[in-house]
């Protein structure tokens, strides 16, 4: 049984989380990926969970509109509670409308008394992009109560219309305000850095003295980033590492329970289920827990409920393949100063949690974990590679003589020579999610199988490792 949620048909796209009475209500965009069977459009479905492991699917809660309607595609939005009722503000999207002179996107409204049964609000006047904004990029409303100004705020992913001095439209986080959730007034953008094509899926929250603005951009990196400020009005400062995961993890939004905040995004699939396929929109649900550091920076770690779901210990079977190795139970040590060392570790379950403490000795160039490997063909595998000389961790595919590198996902890590590196690795089918030192996440895919095993490798140096393997 897998741990990363994906619908039986199609893929999970943008997740809109809302927590009430200890239950996370995860509204999500359901891409059937089968218009011939299900018709065009994308509806909202609802998952309910307490632990990110067990889910109840409540079905479609906001259906697509009829062909030709503004909301034939129900894109991202938000959920808020006010005066005993629940409100969804969502994006009504139809890319067939611009050729007939109508905007592709508008902000629309639905209401509910129980979070499960929703009615589209026919009295709500859809909000279209005003002059000065690109009319077909006006989406992803995020609404919150601003206690300082005693009004509602709505943030939007938008773009300023191109001007002679700036011929390329600039992405901004637009801002509207309201006193009643029905009538909205445009204000100056909350965040307009002239850096990104657009800022999708904005999310704004406070922890202690800091405000955080989370957004996903598809300019050069196509990734989820964040900014931080002492004031809800900004200025919005970039931390040293502003990415919350790799470009394979996208459209992430947050929700809080009992003082803990979690980040919900999707791990993209690839076309034709191939390592060389293009990244697709949507995939599998990935949840990180957000941790605020003393200096205000945000890091992420695996939620404890997910780690605890892997309760069955599986034996590790170390067997030297290359180099010199010392083995004592689940503790191993080995390497070679002028080449590669490989230690086979037995069979790799389809869904599992690898937990390990890895210490690279002085001047070691690389070390890591080989996945989907045949130990006798020590050069063909997917690998999680630690590179201390570059202060990074990489998810890659090693296949000698290949002229293409199908992917090269990486995350910056501060790696101190000789300091233990704690790795937690969830493997769930083709999904791989890595946590480094309970602070850095790296999510990606590993489709092709070169074998059914896994192992440890060290390149030009030596390493010590204590490891365990668990299943559900």
Phi and psi in degrees as a GROMACS rama.xvg file:
@    title "Ramachandran Plot"
@    xaxis  label "Phi"
@    yaxis  label "Psi"
@TYPE xy
-74.184  166.039  UNK-2
-113.572  -25.6231  UNK-3
-90.7146  118.823  UNK-4
-69.8613  137.758  UNK-5
-147.357  137.182  UNK-6
-63.8562  156.158  UNK-7
-61.2301  -33.1088  UNK-8
-118.87  129.601  UNK-9
78.2407  -146.967  UNK-10
-139.418  157.533  UNK-11
-92.4507  127.843  UNK-12
-108.823  -146.092  UNK-13
-49.5141  132.014  UNK-14
-105.07  133.428  UNK-15
-115.811  97.6316  UNK-16
-87.0207  145.778  UNK-17
-148.195  129.314  UNK-18
-110.46  132.581  UNK-19
-148.222  131.647  UNK-20
53.5011  39.1484  UNK-21
81.1735  -3.70765  UNK-22
-104.713  131.171  UNK-23
-88.6203  121.648  UNK-24
-97.7371  108.784  UNK-25
-103.696  94.5454  UNK-26
-77.0176  138.899  UNK-27
-147.22  154.309  UNK-28
-79.3611  121.896  UNK-29
-101.707  110.067  UNK-30
-95.5769  105.496  UNK-31
-66.6764  -26.5423  UNK-32
56.4307  31.7963  UNK-33
-153.838  69.1219  UNK-34
-63.3766  -25.2076  UNK-35
-65.1514  -33.3152  UNK-36
-92.3034  -41.3903  UNK-37
-106.011  -7.11986  UNK-38
84.7181  171.832  UNK-39
-75.6199  165.796  UNK-40
101.568  164.457  UNK-41
-132.589  118.221  UNK-42
-92.5098  173.628  UNK-43
-97.4838  132.226  UNK-44
-113.386  170.494  UNK-45
-129.47  128.086  UNK-46
-110.885  146.345  UNK-47
-123.946  136.052  UNK-48
-154.42  152.187  UNK-49
-108.377  -20.0014  UNK-50
-132.47  2.2989  UNK-51
66.147  15.6635  UNK-52
-122.039  -43.0913  UNK-53
-108.307  129.885  UNK-54
-127.409  144.924  UNK-55
-115.203  122.056  UNK-56
-89.3699  116.207  UNK-57
-95.0369  5.68523  UNK-58
83.1415  -166.897  UNK-59
-73.2491  129.816  UNK-60
-112.082  -26.7109  UNK-61
-130.136  105.425  UNK-62
-77.8338  159.196  UNK-63
-66.895  152.17  UNK-64
-77.4063  170.01  UNK-65
-64.8502  162.913  UNK-66
-55.3861  129.723  UNK-67
92.1815  -6.545  UNK-68
-82.4482  165.182  UNK-69
-63.0966  -35.8264  UNK-70
-109.681  45.1529  UNK-71
-64.492  -28.0315  UNK-72
-115.777  126.464  UNK-73
-97.5011  100.63  UNK-74
-94.9864  -171.883  UNK-75
-61.5743  152.735  UNK-76
-160.68  -142.603  UNK-77
-155.062  168.192  UNK-78
-126.498  131.655  UNK-79
-135.43  158.069  UNK-80
-115.314  134.542  UNK-81
-155.012  130.78  UNK-82
52.4495  42.2287  UNK-83
80.9409  3.58614  UNK-84
-125.883  159.569  UNK-85
-107.325  142.17  UNK-86
-127.234  134.189  UNK-87
-113.055  128.263  UNK-88
-107.868  124.972  UNK-89
-135.24  166.598  UNK-90
-93.1373  121.08  UNK-91
-89.8584  117.161  UNK-92
-123.968  138.239  UNK-93
-154.664  102.722  UNK-94
-75.0469  0.709531  UNK-95
-88.6137  -6.64767  UNK-96
-81.5439  -37.996  UNK-97
-53.4319  -38.7834  UNK-98
-62.1257  -19.6362  UNK-99
-105.093  17.0899  UNK-100
86.2762  15.3987  UNK-101
-116.516  148.892  UNK-102
-63.4058  147.354  UNK-103
-74.1467  -25.8193  UNK-104
-134.797  146.698  UNK-105
-151.968  155.34  UNK-106
-92.4382  128.64  UNK-107
-126.295  176.206  UNK-108
-139.661  142.793  UNK-109
-140.625  156.987  UNK-110
-132.823  157.799  UNK-111
-156.114  155.328  UNK-112
-104.098  -8.99109  UNK-113
-140.716  6.28469  UNK-114
73.5883  -3.48624  UNK-115
-113.337  -43.869  UNK-116
-100.584  117.249  UNK-117
-121.332  147.198  UNK-118
-124.7  131.617  UNK-119
-67.1863  137.509  UNK-120
-88.5964  102.443  UNK-121
-73.9229  -15.7482  UNK-122
-85.7848  -14.2662  UNK-123
-79.4966  125.082  UNK-124
-78.628  117.783  UNK-125
-54.1478  142.516  UNK-126
-96.0774  115.443  UNK-127
-102.408  160.02  UNK-128
-62.3053  131.201  UNK-129
-80.356  170.937  UNK-130
-54.5997  141.807  UNK-131
97.5722  -10.5593  UNK-132
-120.408  146.684  UNK-133
-64.0087  123.742  UNK-134
-73.7269  -19.5787  UNK-135
-98.7172  5.44789  UNK-136
-129.041  82.8943  UNK-137
-152.552  84.6876  UNK-138
-151.7  -179.001  UNK-139
58.994  54.9463  UNK-140
-63.1342  138.191  UNK-141
-128.249  118.954  UNK-142
-113.258  134.811  UNK-143
-146.545  157.718  UNK-144
-85.8317  122.815  UNK-145
-92.9542  100.043  UNK-146
-67.2064  -29.0126  UNK-147
-67.1014  -39.5086  UNK-148
-103.38  -2.17911  UNK-149
55.2387  51.248  UNK-150
-157.395  166.977  UNK-151
-85.4551  140.404  UNK-152
-110.498  142.847  UNK-153
-125.75  120.177  UNK-154
-97.7753  144.558  UNK-155
-136.37  148.24  UNK-156
-81.1038  117.924  UNK-157
-145.87  171.511  UNK-158
-137.65  136.539  UNK-159
-74.318  138.408  UNK-160
-59.4991  139.602  UNK-161
-58.8115  141.092  UNK-162
-123.544  160.525  UNK-163
-54.9229  -35.4039  UNK-164
-78.6316  -14.7228  UNK-165
-143.731  85.0856  UNK-166
-68.3041  -13.4953  UNK-167
-104.625  128.004  UNK-168
-56.3333  138.534  UNK-169
-105.239  134.984  UNK-170
-72.3438  137.31  UNK-171
-138.295  159.586  UNK-172
-96.0274  100.57  UNK-173
-72.8368  157.56  UNK-174
-133.52  128.635  UNK-175
-124.199  153.616  UNK-176
-129.15  156.582  UNK-177
-154.263  153.937  UNK-178
-101.994  -13.3214  UNK-179
-136.965  5.97542  UNK-180
69.1148  1.39097  UNK-181
-109.567  -39.0028  UNK-182
-114.069  127.899  UNK-183
-125.767  141.303  UNK-184
-119.137  136.384  UNK-185
-74.7923  135.552  UNK-186
-119.842  -179.442  UNK-187
-65.8984  146.489  UNK-188
-54.7964  144.069  UNK-189
-71.9317  -35.4382  UNK-190
-146.362  117.237  UNK-191
-139.248  76.9077  UNK-192
-86.4982  -8.17773  UNK-193
56.9054  39.2507  UNK-194
-116.126  -33.7859  UNK-195
-123.89  155.028  UNK-196
-65.0149  -42.1889  UNK-197
-160.48  160.494  UNK-198
-115.206  87.7337  UNK-199
-77.9988  158.43  UNK-200
49.0398  55.2402  UNK-201
-63.9957  148.444  UNK-202
-147.313  131.784  UNK-203
-129.121  128.351  UNK-204
-153.192  167.126  UNK-205
-122.99  137.381  UNK-206
-130.498  115.301  UNK-207
62.2889  -125.87  UNK-208
-90.4204  1.6011  UNK-209
-113.92  140.79  UNK-210
-99.8805  145.579  UNK-211
-128.253  132.223  UNK-212
-113.14  113.431  UNK-213
-104.501  138.61  UNK-214
-155.897  161.992  UNK-215
-117.829  132.612  UNK-216
-125.744  147.304  UNK-217
-124.587  66.3878  UNK-218
-98.3874  -79.1749  UNK-219
-110.455  -26.389  UNK-220
-110.309  -23.1662  UNK-221
53.79  64.2737  UNK-222
-145.97  167.204  UNK-223
-92.5347  125.38  UNK-224
-123.548  172.945  UNK-225
-145.339  157.258  UNK-226
-127.547  161.349  UNK-227
-137.656  149.201  UNK-228
-154.425  151.507  UNK-229
-77.6378  -15.3433  UNK-230
-125.309  146.578  UNK-231
-64.5396  -18.1234  UNK-232
-92.3788  -3.479  UNK-233
93.6404  -171.825  UNK-234
-69.2355  152.085  UNK-235
-97.3032  112.061  UNK-236
-97.4189  140.872  UNK-237
-88.7426  126.079  UNK-238
-73.6874  169.769  UNK-239
-56.0163  -41.0277  UNK-240
-119.857  102.899  UNK-241
-94.2112  -0.172588  UNK-242
-93.5688  140.151  UNK-243
-98.2713  -7.94978  UNK-244
-172.841  -164.549  UNK-245
-85.0177  171.97  UNK-246
-63.5232  -12.0164  UNK-247
-77.6626  -11.6795  UNK-248
-109.39  122.3  UNK-249
-142.879  164.621  UNK-250
58.7396  36.8532  UNK-251
-80.1729  139.118  UNK-252
-134.64  164.536  UNK-253
-120.584  161.136  UNK-254
-152.678  155.462  UNK-255
-118.888  145.541  UNK-256
-144.07  127.103  UNK-257
51.0236  43.2402  UNK-258
80.1237  -1.0323  UNK-259
-108.362  136.021  UNK-260
-112.822  138.522  UNK-261
-123.894  151.556  UNK-262
-115.695  125.549  UNK-263
-116.508  119.252  UNK-264
-142.502  -178.936  UNK-265
-117.624  143.4  UNK-266
-93.8279  113.896  UNK-267
-63.602  143.169  UNK-268
-86.9011  175.152  UNK-269
-125.361  147.552  UNK-270
-56.9747  140.238  UNK-271
61.4565  19.3193  UNK-272
48.4871  50.2036  UNK-273
-129.995  143.817  UNK-274
-61.4158  -23.7159  UNK-275
-97.7559  1.32035  UNK-276
-75.2146  156.227  UNK-277
-68.0177  147.406  UNK-278
-64.4291  138.578  UNK-279
-106.059  165.571  UNK-280
-82.5204  117.959  UNK-281
93.003  166.908  UNK-282
173.019  -113.613  UNK-283
-118.486  149.504  UNK-284
-73.6215  131.258  UNK-285
-125.744  132.836  UNK-286
-121.337  127.044  UNK-287
-113.669  151.13  UNK-288
-95.1762  132.518  UNK-289
-89.7032  134.212  UNK-290
-124.16  128.584  UNK-291
-88.4381  127.796  UNK-292
-85.1506  163.019  UNK-293
-55.6278  -30.4873  UNK-294
-88.2751  5.98258  UNK-295
97.0549  -15.3086  UNK-296
-62.8199  154.696  UNK-297
-105.376  136.975  UNK-298
-126.558  170.364  UNK-299
-131.553  152.471  UNK-300
-143.002  171.394  UNK-301
-71.7764  130.729  UNK-302
-58.5728  138.703  UNK-303
-61.6094  -33.649  UNK-304
-64.2469  -32.3329  UNK-305
-72.1164  -44.9599  UNK-306
-59.9935  -41.7211  UNK-307
-68.5731  -19.9863  UNK-308
-71.9846  -15.5352  UNK-309
-93.9981  86.5298  UNK-310
-102.694  -7.94532  UNK-311
-100.726  118.138  UNK-312
-79.1052  129.737  UNK-313
-107.116  141.687  UNK-314
-66.6128  142.666  UNK-315
-102.435  134.423  UNK-316
-120.152  79.0624  UNK-317
-66.9444  135.386  UNK-318
-146.65  115.246  UNK-319
-60.5113  137.009  UNK-320
-116.602  -46.549  UNK-321
-135.138  145.729  UNK-322
81.5239  -176.451  UNK-323
-102.609  128.6  UNK-324
-132.467  143.215  UNK-325
-114.067  129.246  UNK-326
-123.138  128.056  UNK-327
-136.714  91.9385  UNK-328
65.8744  -123.943  UNK-329
-95.7428  10.1724  UNK-330
-105.223  128.988  UNK-331
-133.634  157.754  UNK-332
-150.468  135.202  UNK-333
-174.836  177.185  UNK-334
156.133  -174.914  UNK-335
-161.453  126.461  UNK-336
-70.2409  -21.7887  UNK-337
-123.01  29.2846  UNK-338
-179.473  -161.179  UNK-339
-98.5417  143.381  UNK-340
-122.731  140.319  UNK-341
-134.757  133.987  UNK-342
-124.241  114.612  UNK-343
-72.7021  145.229  UNK-344
-124.248  11.5822  UNK-345
100.471  -160.39  UNK-346
-80.6971  143.882  UNK-347
-105.511  115.206  UNK-348
-62.314  157.224  UNK-349
-66.1586  -35.0253  UNK-350
-127.175  122.73  UNK-351
-162.52  168.923  UNK-352
-123.743  120.34  UNK-353
-99.0913  126.395  UNK-354
-124.098  125.074  UNK-355
-151.87  149.93  UNK-356
-110.634  115.784  UNK-357
-116.006  125.85  UNK-358
-120.06  117.405  UNK-359
-90.8487  126.438  UNK-360
-76.6516  165.783  UNK-361
-51.1375  136.254  UNK-362
69.0249  7.34437  UNK-363
-65.8409  132.605  UNK-364
-80.6198  -49.2751  UNK-365
-150.285  154.413  UNK-366
-159.503  162.615  UNK-367
171.866  -164.614  UNK-368
-113.089  132.663  UNK-369
-98.3731  132.44  UNK-370
-120.218  152.038  UNK-371
55.1479  47.1912  UNK-372
-112.022  151.69  UNK-373
-107.601  107.611  UNK-374
-55.1585  -28.3039  UNK-375
-76.0552  -13.7134  UNK-376
-115.447  69.4281  UNK-377
-75.6668  70.3773  UNK-378
-174.674  -2.18693  UNK-379
-125.468  106.087  UNK-380
-172.136  167.832  UNK-381
-89.7251  144.419  UNK-382
-139.097  146.103  UNK-383
-104.117  109.743  UNK-384
-113.701  126.112  UNK-385
-93.4762  125.748  UNK-386
-123.474  88.5829  UNK-387
-64.1495  -29.2215  UNK-388
-70.13  -17.0309  UNK-389
-112.621  1.4521  UNK-390
49.9961  52.2576  UNK-391
-149.667  161.532  UNK-392
-121.788  141.692  UNK-393
-129.482  140.711  UNK-394
-108.813  118.193  UNK-395
-144.838  170.946  UNK-396
-118.354  125.563  UNK-397
-103.445  116.49  UNK-398
-144.394  100.16  UNK-399
-55.6393  147.579  UNK-400
73.5757  -0.528405  UNK-401
-75.2255  135.511  UNK-402
-88.2367  -8.78014  UNK-403
-122.217  145.595  UNK-404
-108.526  102.793  UNK-405
-63.2076  -27.6048  UNK-406
-161.202  158.766  UNK-407
-153.486  76.1444  UNK-408
-86.0206  136.441  UNK-409
-143.277  157.891  UNK-410
-137.801  138.746  UNK-411
-72.556  135.645  UNK-412
-137.858  141.217  UNK-413
-84.4319  105.488  UNK-414
-111.412  115.224  UNK-415
-90.4391  129.572  UNK-416
-55.6387  130.092  UNK-417
81.0068  -6.03875  UNK-418
-87.2807  137.84  UNK-419
-61.0216  141.539  UNK-420
-112.257  120.086  UNK-421
-92.9926  122.001  UNK-422
-116.912  131.682  UNK-423
-120.937  124.306  UNK-424
-127.258  117.923  UNK-425
-95.7765  123.097  UNK-426
-111.134  121.875  UNK-427
-138.175  94.1323  UNK-428
63.5396  -121.295  UNK-429
-87.8463  -5.44863  UNK-430
-87.1898  138.57  UNK-431
-132.097  123.123  UNK-432
-126.121  121.582  UNK-433
-115.033  136.826  UNK-434
-119.237  130.972  UNK-435
-112.207  119.828  UNK-436
53.5307  33.1246  UNK-437
52.2992  36.7436  UNK-438
-143.366  -34.1467  UNK-439
-121.475  132.702  UNK-440
-109.959  143.174  UNK-441
-138.367  111.665  UNK-442
-111.259  142.917  UNK-443
-166.917  -168.933  UNK-444
-122.698  150.908  UNK-445
-139.94  96.727  UNK-446
-87.7266  -57.3797  UNK-447
-73.1  142.745  UNK-448
-110.746  126.467  UNK-449
-101.867  1.24303  UNK-450
165.85  -176.377  UNK-451
-111.372  7.71676  UNK-452
-105.843  -176.363  UNK-453
-145.364  166.445  UNK-454
-165.68  178.567  UNK-455
-116.907  138.383  UNK-456
-132.612  152.461  UNK-457
-135.68  130.708  UNK-458
-111.573  118.432  UNK-459
55.1271  64.6784  UNK-460
158.279  -161.588  UNK-461
-142.011  159.165  UNK-462
-151.12  155.289  UNK-463
-115.124  147.161  UNK-464
-151.19  137.282  UNK-465
-118.564  129.068  UNK-466
-143.162  159.281  UNK-467
-143.405  156.285  UNK-468
-130.497  127.385  UNK-469
-132.048  150.14  UNK-470
-125.319  176.627  UNK-471
